[in-house]
Every structure is written in C-alpha cells, then in structure tokens.
Amino acid sequence: MRAIKWFLVLATFTSCAGKPAVQSPSQFIPIVEAEDTYTVAQDAAGSEETRPITGRSPNIAEEIRDLVWKATPSSLLRALDLIRNHELSNGEFGRAMNAVSVYLLKTIYPDVKGTFPQTDPPKIGVYSIYMKILSDVGRGIYTPPTSSSANFLVYILPFLALLNDSNGDRMSVAVPDLQKAVSLNPSSPIAPYLLGFSYEKSGDLSAALDEYVKALAVSPECYPATQGSARIMTERGLYEDAAKALSTLLVSYPESMNIKKQLARVYFAMKDWSRAENAIAEILQWNNRDGEFLLMRAYVLVERGLFSQAQAPLDLYTSINPNNPEYLFLRARIQAEGYRNRDAALNYLRALSASFSVDESIVVYMAKLLIESPRDAEQLEGYAILDQLLKGESPSIAVMELAIADAIKRSAWDDARLYAGKLLEERRSPEDLLNAYTVEHGIGNNAAALSYAQELYEADPANEEACVAYISALMDTGRADEASRLINAKISSAPNGFAKAHYYYLRSKTRASDETKLGDLRSCLFEDPRNLKALIAMLEFYRGQRDDRRAIYYLKQALTISPDDPTLKQYEKDYAGQL
C-alpha cells in the first residue's frame, strides 16, 4: 500500500491528473441577485450583510470568491487580476479578497512571483472578519471559527498563525476546523495540505502523507504538498524519490531557494556528496553566511577527505556561533582525521561533552578515538564509554558498528559474531555482510563466510571489497579454479592502485613456486606500498627463509601501518632485540 502512495504522489508531479467531481465554492455562498446588490458569505458570527457594487455584475463577485476559495496559485493570481481589471480594489469586497489572496500567496506559495497590490482589508463591516483573523495571524494567535459558520476562509486562515509553530500539540487543536474546511470546500487543495502539515508536525507521518496526496489529487499546483511529501520520503529513507520530486518542482520554480535548500538536504541525507556539494555551493553563492549550509559544506568536505578546504567554511562560521556543537565536532574531526592529532581532537570533544548534551554520534566518535589511543588509560576510558553505550535498552547502529569494528580488530570473534547478527537483523547492509564474512572467516567457519561473501558479491559485482571477499571465500573452500579465473579477469580490468593490489595479493596465495609468489607480492606492494597483508606475507616468507634482515625490514613497515595488530605484536616480541 505504501508503494502505491509514493506512486500517486510522484504521478501528480509530472502530470495534470483529472480532478475529482467537486462542488463549486459558490454553492456554499448565498448569492441574491438584484439590480445592483448581492448577499455576501456569512462571517464567523454567521451574519449576512448586503453591499452594493454599483454597475457591476454579481457574477464577477461570485467568480472572484470561487477563485479565492479554490486557493491555488493560478486561481489567486486570477482573482487579483479580476479585482484590478474590474476596479474593485477600493470597495470592501475587493479590499478583503485582495488581502486574503496576497496573504495566501505570500505564506503558502512564497515561490510564486508577481507584483501584488497593497492590501488594506476593511476594519468594519462584514468583511472586517478577515482583518481580525489576519491581524491575529500576524501575532501568532489562532482564532477558531464559530461552529455555525459556513465560510471556508475562516476555517483555513487562522491556521496560518501556526505555520512556524513547532508545537505539534497546539496544531492538533486546529485539526477539527481543518477537517470541516475540507468538507466545506473539496475543490481546494489548501485544506488537505494544511491538515497534512498539522499531522506532520504532530509526528503522524502516515496521516500527513495521506492528506498531501489528497491535496495533490485536487490540484498539482499545490507544490507545498509536494515538498511535504518529499520531507516524509526523506524521513523514511526514500531519498531518490524525494530528489526526483523536488527536481521536478525546480523546473516550475527554478529560482526557489526554498526548494533548492530542501533538495540539498536530501542529497546530504543520502550521502551523495558530489550532488550535495554542488547544491550547497549554489545556496552559499546566494547567502555566504547561511550557517546551516556552511556547516553542511564543511561536513561534505570532511567526508571527502578535503580537510584543508573544510577550514574555510568553518572559519566563516566562527563569527556566527563558535559554540555550536556541530561546528566543534567538525573541528575535532579535522584534527583527528586530517592532521592525525588525536590529542587536539579529544580536547574539542571533551569540551563538547562538558558543555552540551551532545548527540550520541559525537560520544561514539570520542569512544573510537580513545579506544585507538596508544595510552592505556585512554583505552580504558574509551571501553568504559562503549560498554555504557552497549548497556542501553537498544544500542544504535552507530554503537554496534564501533563495537564490531573493535571486536574484529581484537580478534574477539564471539563478541563480533553477536554484533554481526544484530546488525544483519536490523539492516543487512553491504558493510554488515562484509563484517559477517570477516567474522566467520576469522572463526574458521568457511562455509558461512562463503555464503555471506557470495550474497555480497551477487548484490554488487563491481564492489571491489565484495569481489575480494568472494574470491578469498572461494579459495578457503577449495574452489581455487573459480577463484583464479576471477582474479585474472580482475587484474586485467581493475584500475591501478589499491584495487589491483588486492588481486595481486590474492593471486600470490594460489602460486605454487616461491618465485611467482614473490612476484605477485612485489606487484601488490608496487600498486599499494601500504598493503598490510602483503607486507606480512613478505615478512613471513623471509622469516621462513631465516632471512632476518629482510623479515625485519617488512616488519618495521607493517608496524608503522598497524602497530596494534596481534600478529605483528608477536613478531615484534620475537625480534625485540633487533628492531
């Protein structure tokens, strides 16, 4: 059922769906035709009043009301045109409808451009109800209509006071009024849109989506409903659907910073750093002191390993809010990952933890740095933090990721298998499958390791890590011929560098002669001088040949890469007097 909803939403973005049969708003407005008079809609008190429009046909007033009640961008603009062209701007009716139309355009449809008239809603008379409501809206006051009112506008206009209110409970008070508005005027998308907005702010995303779909079915012009649907898609991880919807909107509103910002947030959430960086750069060209997007730009650059470039947006952000936790966290990451300065990074993180109620991701990052520290006291502190996180009722994915990475590094296979099982139950991502393969391989359960590696490889044969794991699993289960064919194909097609190095190392394990084995290991280190497995293989080969000088040479290189590796620790003890 949910997939059908997404299809319906997306369909409305790219086509003008047929409109449902609806009643005309004028059917709810009593019109009494006389020579030069008409009867207007009931106000919130339910009163009626007759006002003359000298020399004007009552059909013009009826058409204008229909257009305002429809409340789409085109209908509101058309209403303004009719008021101006028929010289109604100075009368009470024209002034009231001008004010309502302009207010709806500016608040609900801010990306619709045009030259709007100055507004001066009547302060007395039947139309003064709009002046009162809009005045209350400007002060953030919700004015509920009387239960007897049949005026659609007095049900929807008061809700505009709540558009910037983060209190979902306050919005829920307006839900019955908005539901009444839907029943009063099913030809307008604005009531279901506002109802969806209320549900979204209250946390009921399914109900919100239902209303957004209804709004778009009434009129695809109601682009805020598209944006609302895209927010829900993003929240549910349907990033590509959200990006497609927003990109389609930009065709109609190419200068909308509102939509461009939302699209940038989607790219950021889906970790599409290339598209996110381009979208963020455009926003910062428009306003280079937008704090949210300065931090997003810095984050993207850090994720891409461009630590020096990330300093510029952070330096600019310093003058905005130097105590922002996200800002301080990014500074810590640059120190840790860019400059390998663990102490400086920990100083930032300790200051953060002492001053703020920080996000769990920051605590996890701090625990990781402490666990990786060469100092015993800091390692103990890191493990204490990790243990505390694991004792929570339901440890998060980030906590489990740190726990399994540490367990694999320590060859604590029983713990690692427990964490791998939980991650597979919750997510079963490529990273989880790779970890599960690594754990089963470490335990020596080659059949289970092959099962995970095969699932990973078949899901994405182009993934180099998946391919390496699958080849290794084939070799471990005695399927050397299959492994060799795949290795040779990969060596021919893989780009130079890390990827090709992996395959040279794997082929070295299939070689029968020392000469060909050493040839592949040297080729591996030529492509990637820091390939730890090849360095250890060279160390072990020369150790077996009792060539201690060369064995120590490769041991020293391996220790600079992974000083805490258990295998290297043992060799370090064996050669303690010669290092």
Salt bridges, closest charged atoms under 4 A:
GLU49 OE2 - ARG51 NH2 1.39
ASP81 OD1 - ARG84 NH2 2.72
GLU87 OE1 - ARG56 NH2 3.63
GLU92 OE1 - ARG51 NE 3.62
ASP120 OD2 - ARG95 NH2 3.40
ASP120 OD1 - LYS123 NZ 3.47
ASP136 OD2 - LYS132 NZ 3.10
ASP136 OD1 - ARG139 NH2 2.49
ASP165 OD2 - ARG170 NH1 2.39
GLU200 OE2 - ARG231 NE 2.73
ASP210 OD1 - LYS5 NZ 2.91
GLU211 OE2 - LYS214 NZ 3.32
GLU240 OE2 - ARG275 NH2 3.39
ASP272 OD2 - ARG275 NE 2.60
GLU277 OE2 - ARG297 NH1 3.44
GLU277 OE1 - ARG304 NH1 2.08
GLU282 OE2 - LYS260 NZ 2.59
ASP290 OD2 - LYS261 NZ 3.00
GLU292 OE2 - ARG265 NE 2.68
GLU303 OE2 - ARG333 NH1 2.76
ASP315 OD1 - ARG331 NH2 2.74
GLU337 OE2 - ARG333 NE 2.79
ASP343 OD1 - ARG375 NH1 2.86
GLU372 OE2 - LYS368 NZ 2.97
GLU378 OE2 - ARG375 NH1 3.29
GLU381 OE2 - ARG350 NH1 2.74
GLU401 OE2 - ARG427 NH2 2.86
ASP406 OD2 - ARG410 NE 2.75
ASP432 OD1 - ARG427 NH2 2.86
GLU440 OE1 - ARG417 NH2 2.74
GLU455 OE2 - ARG428 NE 2.94
ASP476 OD2 - HIS441 ND1 2.96
GLU482 OE2 - ARG479 NE 2.84
ASP520 OD1 - ARG507 NH2 3.01
ASP520 OD2 - ARG511 NE 2.71
ASP547 OD2 - ARG550 NE 3.68
ASP574 OD2 - ARG543 NH2 3.20
